[in-house]
């Protein structure tokens, strides 16, 4: 069963492919996740990678392994 969410819908509505998070891509956006104020993610790259994987495959949140933390927090 395919699970949908806002990230998946964003890519689908714009007819864009969900990218793979390469080292080069992460280097370009890392500061948005690491240097942010407020609540910080324990594993920002793992969290983003999990979100992109979910958007690419449509698997439910329960089908992901937790990226060093609570997936409920990622989902929210």
C-alpha positions as CSV (number, residue, x, y, z in Angstrom):
1,X,0.0,0.0,0.0
2,X,1.3,3.4,-0.9
3,X,1.4,6.0,1.8
4,X,1.1,9.7,0.9
5,X,2.3,12.8,2.7
6,X,3.1,16.4,2.0
7,X,6.6,15.8,0.8
8,X,5.4,13.2,-1.7
9,X,2.6,15.4,-2.9
10,X,5.0,18.4,-3.4
11,X,7.2,16.4,-5.8
12,X,4.2,14.8,-7.5
13,X,2.3,18.1,-8.1
14,X,5.4,19.6,-9.7
15,X,6.2,16.5,-11.7
16,X,9.6,16.3,-10.2
17,X,11.6,13.3,-9.2
18,X,12.6,12.8,-5.6
19,X,16.4,13.2,-5.4
20,X,18.9,10.9,-3.8
21,X,20.8,12.6,-1.0
22,X,24.4,12.5,-2.2
23,X,27.4,13.8,-0.3
24,X,27.6,16.8,-2.7
25,X,23.9,17.5,-2.3
26,X,24.1,17.3,1.5
27,X,27.1,19.6,1.5
28,X,25.0,22.3,-0.2
29,X,22.1,22.2,2.2
30,X,23.6,21.0,5.5
31,X,23.7,24.4,7.0
32,X,19.9,24.7,6.7
33,X,19.5,21.7,9.1
34,X,22.6,22.0,11.3
35,X,22.7,25.7,12.0
36,X,19.0,26.3,12.6
37,X,17.6,27.8,15.8
38,X,15.2,26.0,18.0
39,X,14.7,22.2,18.2
40,X,17.6,20.4,16.6
41,X,17.5,17.0,15.0
42,X,19.9,14.4,16.3
43,X,20.7,13.1,12.8
44,X,19.6,15.7,10.3
45,X,21.0,13.9,7.3
46,X,19.5,10.6,8.3
47,X,16.2,12.3,8.9
48,X,16.1,14.1,5.5
49,X,17.2,10.9,3.8
50,X,14.4,9.0,5.5
51,X,11.9,11.6,4.3
52,X,13.1,11.5,0.7
53,X,13.1,7.7,0.7
54,X,9.5,7.7,1.9
55,X,8.6,10.3,-0.8
56,X,10.3,8.2,-3.4
57,X,8.9,4.8,-2.4
58,X,5.6,5.7,-0.8
59,X,6.3,3.4,2.1
60,X,4.5,4.1,5.4
61,X,6.4,5.7,8.2
62,X,6.3,2.4,10.0
63,X,8.3,0.9,7.1
64,X,11.3,3.1,7.8
65,X,14.0,2.5,10.3
66,X,14.4,5.3,12.7
67,X,17.4,7.6,11.9
68,X,18.8,7.9,15.4
69,X,15.6,9.1,16.9
70,X,11.8,9.0,16.9
71,X,10.1,8.9,13.5
72,X,7.0,10.4,15.0
73,X,9.1,13.6,15.4
74,X,10.2,13.4,11.8
75,X,6.7,13.0,10.6
76,X,5.5,16.1,12.4
